[in-house]
Amino acid sequence: MRPARNAPVEERIEGNWHVYPLEGALELDYVDQAGNPSRRWVLARELKVGPGKMLLGGIDILSDDGYRGFRVDRIQRLEDAENGLVVEHNILDWLVKRAERQAKRRRKAIIGHR
C-alpha cells in the first residue's frame, strides 16, 4: 500500500496527543454521542492517543464532513477493507499494532532506498 498524498508519514506529538500515522480503508460500526448507531466507511489517516481519549482520524467517504475523528471507544466493530478481517474486541490494540507495522515497513523502505 502506498501512502496517500495527504497522509502523515511520521509519528509525532501534538500537545498532549501522541499521533501515529495510519493508513487503510475501514468499515466501522460506530455509535455517536447520542447513542445512535451508524456504519461508516473511512479512509484512515492517523490514530491519536491522548489523555483519556483515542481518536481514529480519517476521511468519512460517504459524508460531506470530510476529515473527522472517531472515538475508538465508540467503534463497536471494524472491518479492514483490504483483507476482510473483522475486529470486534480490542479494537484500539489492533489499530496500534497496524500503525506500528506500517511504521516498520516505512522505515525499511527508507533504508532500502539509501
Secondary structure, DSSP 8 states (H G I E B T S, - for coil): ----TTS--S-EEETTEEEEEEEEEEEEEEE-TTS-EEEEEEEEEEEEEETTEEEEEEEETTSTTEEEEEEGGGEEEEEETTT--EE-S-HHHHHHHHHHHHHHHHHHHHHHT-
